[in-house]
C-alpha cells in the first residue's frame, strides 16, 4: 500500500504546473517520426494543463510587428473616435469596438462579478463567401465587419493577420488529430467554413484601485476548439489555473504564441483534454500605472457553425463512455455568449465575451 501511495504521489507530481514551450517546426518541416513527437508533446500539454506555447510557427516577425503597431494606433485614438465603430445596442453580430466595462467574463461560468477592465476590438471572418451556407450564418456569425478609418493600413494588416491565424489554426488542428490517433485530415471538413473571430484587448493602466473581485479579465474557459494568443509580458497578465488549483503566470518571447484548447475540444475528447480556467490579473499597486498598459491579440478558432461536436471514437470505450450530448459549434457558441453578457442580460449577442 505504501508503494502504491508513493507511485500515485509521483504521478500527481508529474502533472504540469507550468505552460510548456513546444517547437512545432518539426511537425511543419519534418518526417513522420518528428510529427508524432510534436503531437505527443501537445497531447501531454492538453491532458495536463490545456495550454502550451509554440515557437517555430513560421509567421514572419515583421508581420507581427505590423499588427501590433496598427492596433496600438487604433487604441490610442480618443474614445469618441473609437465609439464610432461600436455596434448599436440591440444589433446582432459580434463586431467592432467595446469600451471598458462592457463585458464580464465570469458570467460565462454563471458567476457574478464586476465588469472586466479592458477595451476590445473584434472582427469576424474576412471572406465568408456568398453561398447558402454563408447566407444562413450571416446574421449570427458572418455579419459585416466594422472597420476604423484610422490607421489607414488597419484593415489591410488585420485581414492579412486573420488569414495567417486561419492557416495556423488549421495546422494546429492537424496536430490535434495526430495527437488523438486520428487521420491528420480528420478535422478539415469541420473547419473549412469556420466562424472564428480575431480580437484585440487593451488593458489600460489602473490609477485607481479596482472594485472587490474586479479583474482585467475574470476567470473563464474559452468556448471553441482552440485559441491563439499573441501577448505582451506586462505586469498584470495572463494566469492559468493548474490541476492543483494554483494560478501560474504565463510569459512568452515576443513572437511566440500561447495556445489553449476550448470547451468544444474538451467535449470532442471526452475530457481527455482539459479546457482550463484562466484570467488576466490586475497589476500590482506598487508599479507605476503608466508601466502597466497591456495589449493582446487573440484568435478564437470556432469550427463551422453546423459542425457536429460528438465524442471522438479514440476518446471513448467501455470504461470511458461519452460524457456529453452531441451539439453543434454554433449552438454551443451562442449559449456561452448569452451567459457572458454583462449583468446577466438576455442572450442577444449585443455584448461580447472578451477573452485574454
N, C-alpha and C positions, 0 to 999 in steps of 0.2 A: 504494500500500500504506500509506504514511504517512497519507494522507487517510482511508482506511478505518479504520485504527487509531484515529485521533482521533475518528471518529464512534462507533466501538464503545466507546471510553472514555467518551464523552459519554453514551451510553445507560446504561452502568453507573452513572455518577454520578447519573443521573436516578432511579435506583431509590430508593424511600423509605427513609430511615434514621431515621424518627420515625413515631409513630402520628398520623395526620391527624384533624382535627376536621371533622365533616360535619353541617351543619344539615339535618335531614330534614323540617322543616316544609313546605318547598315540595313535597315528594312527598305529604304528607298533605293539603295545602290548595291546591296549585297546579294548573296546567293540564298538558297532556301534555308540553309542552316542559320545564317545570320538573321533572316527574317523570323525564324522560330525563336531565336534567342531574345530578340527585341520583344516579340509577342509575350514570351514568358515573363519578362520583367514587367510589362504592362499588366498582365494577369495578376501578378503578385500585388502590385500597387492598387489595382482596382478592388481586389479582395480585402485588403487590409486597411486602406485609408481612403480610397476613392479619388485620390489626387496624385498627379505626378507633374514634373517639369520636363519640358522637352527642349533639347538642343539638336542641331543637325537637321532642321526642318527645311532648309533650302530657300527661305524667303530673304531677299536682299535687305541688308541693314538700312540702305538708303530709302527703301520704300517704307520701312517702319518709322524712320526719322521724319519723312514727309507727312505721314499720317499723324504723328504726334504734333507736328508743327501746325498744321491747318486746324487741328482740333483745339489746341490751345488758343489759336487765333479766334476761333468761334467763341469760346467760353470767356475770353477777356472783353468781349463787347458789352455795352450797357445792357442791363436786364430788359429794358423796354425793347431793344432790338431783337433779343433772343425770343421774347414772348410773341413776336410777330409770326413765329412758326410753331407756336403751341396750338394743338388742335382744339377747336371749340368744345366746350364741355358738352357731353352727350354724343359726340361724334364717335362712331365705331372706328376701330383701327388703332394700332399702337405705333404711332409715328410722331416725330417732331420733338420739341423741347419740353421739359418738365422742370419746374423751379424747385428750390429747396422746400421740403416738407410735403411734397405731393404724394409720396408713397410711404408705406410702412410694410417692410418685408415680413415682419413677424406674423402678419395676418395670414400669410400663405400657410402657416402652421396652425392657424386658429388661435394665435396668442396676441393679445392686445399690447401695443407699445406705442410710444410717441413716434411721430413721423421721422423718417431717416434724413440725415443731414448731407444731402447731395443734390446737385443738378444733373440732368441727364439729357442726352440727345440720342434719338434712335431712328433707324431706318429698317425697312423690310427688304424683300428680295429686289434686286436691281433690274432683273429681267424675267418677270414671272411668266411671260408668254401670253398668247391671245386665244387659246383654245378653250374647250368646255371645262376642263379641269380648273384652269385659271379663273374662268368666269364664276364658277361655283365657289371658289376660295376667295374671291375678290373682297367681299365685304369684311370678312373677319381676318384674313391672312395676307392678302395681296393688295390692300388699299394703297393708293398712291403715296409715295414718299413726299415729305415736306422738306425742301432744301433751303438753306440760308443763302442770302445774296453774297455774303462775305464770310470768309475769304473767297476770292474769285475762283481759286482752284479746289475749293472744298468738295464739290460734287464729284469732280474727276478723280480726286485722290481717294475719297470714300468708296466710290464704285470699284476702283481697282483693288482696294484692300478687301472689300466684300468678296470679290471673286477669288482672291488669294485664300481667304478663310474658307470659302466653299471648297476649294481644292484640297486644302489641308485637312478639313473635316472628313472629306471622302477618303483620304489616305488613312486617317486615324480609324475610320470605320472598317477599313480593310484590316488594319492591325487588330482591331477588336475581334473581327471574325476569326482570324488565325488563332488568337489567344483563346477563343471559345471553341476551338476544334471544329470550325465551320469552313466551308469554301470561302476564299478571300473575297469573292464577289457576292456573298450572301445578302448583304445589306444594300447592294447597289440599286435594286428596283424599289427599295423603300425610301430612298433619299434623293432620287433623281429629280423630284419636283418639291423639294423641301420648303418649309415655311420658316426658315431661320431669320434671326434678327441680329443686327450689329448695333452696338450701343457704346456710347462714351459716358463715363461717370466723372464728374468733377466734384471732389470733396473739398469745400472751401476751408480756409483757416477758421479756427474756433476761438475768437477772442473772448467769448462768453461761455461759461460752463454749460454743457448740455443738461437737459432735463433728466431726472432719475430714469434710468432704463433706456435712454436715448443713445443710439449709436450712429455712426456714419452709414452703416447698413446692418439691420438686425439679423439675427441668426436665422438661417433658412437653408433649404436644399434647392438645387436647380431643377428645372422641370423636364427638360428634354433628354436627348441622347448624350450630348457632351457639350462642354463649354471650353472656349479658347480665350484665355486672358493674357493681355499684354499690360503689365503693371509698372508702377514706379515704387522704388524702395524708399518710401517716406514714412516717418513716424505716424502711426495710426493707419495700419494697413490690414491686409488680408490675414485672417486667422482661421485655422481648420481645427475641428474638434476630433481628437483621436479616439480610438476604441476604448481607451481608459477614461475618457471624459475630460482630458486636458485640452486647452486651447494652445496651439502652436503657431508661431508667426511663420509666414511664407515669404522668403526673399529670393530674388532671381537676378541673374545677369541681365543687362539692359535689353537684349534681343532674344531672350528665351521666353517661352510661353508656359503658363500654368494651364494644365488640362484637368478637368474633373468630370466625372460622369454624373448624369442627372437621374431623376426619378424613373424616366422611361427605360433607361438602360438597366437600372436595378430591377425593374419589373420584368424586362425581357430575360434577364439572367436569373430570375427567381431568388434574388438577393444573394447570389454568389458574389456579385459586385455590389459595393455599398455606395449609396448616394448620401454624401456626408454633409453634416451641418457645417456651415462656415459663416463668417461675418466680417465686417470691416470695423475695427476698433477705433475709438477716439484717440487722438494723440495725447501724450502725457501733458499735464498742465504746466510742467516746468520747462517746456520747449517753447521758444518764441513762436507766436502764432503765424508769423509770415514765413516760417520754415515748414509748415505742416500742410500746405495746399497739395493735393494729390489728384492725379488723373489716371484713369484706367480705361482700356479699350477691350470690349467683350463681345465675342461672337457666340450667340446661343444657337447651337445646332438643333433643329427640330425636324424630324422626319416628315415626309409627305403627310398632309393633313388627314388623308384617308388610309394611311398605312396601319395595318393591324399590329398591335403590340401584344403578343401572347408568349407564354413561356417557351424559350428555345429548347429544341429537342436535346441538346447536350447539357442542359441545366436542370433536368428533372429525371427522376427514376422512382422506383417503388419506395425508396427511403426518403425522397425529397419531391413529393408531388407539387404541382403548380399551386402557388400561394395567391395569385391574383387572377381576377376575371379578365379576359381579353378586353382591350379597349382600342381606341384609335388615337393617334398622335394629336389630332386636332381637338377631340373631345377632352382629352386629358389637359391640354394647354389651357383651354377656356375655363375649365373648372379651377385650375390653380390660380389663374389671373383673377377670377372672381373673388377668391379668398384674400388676395393681396391688396385689394382696394383699401385705401386709407380710411380709417374709422369704420371699417366693415360695411361700406356702402354696397349697393347692389352690383351684381356682375353684369357690366355692360361694356367692358373694355374701354372705359373712359379714363381709367388710370392704369398705370403700367407697373408690372413687377420689375424692379430695378436691381439687378444682381451686381455682384462685385466684379 
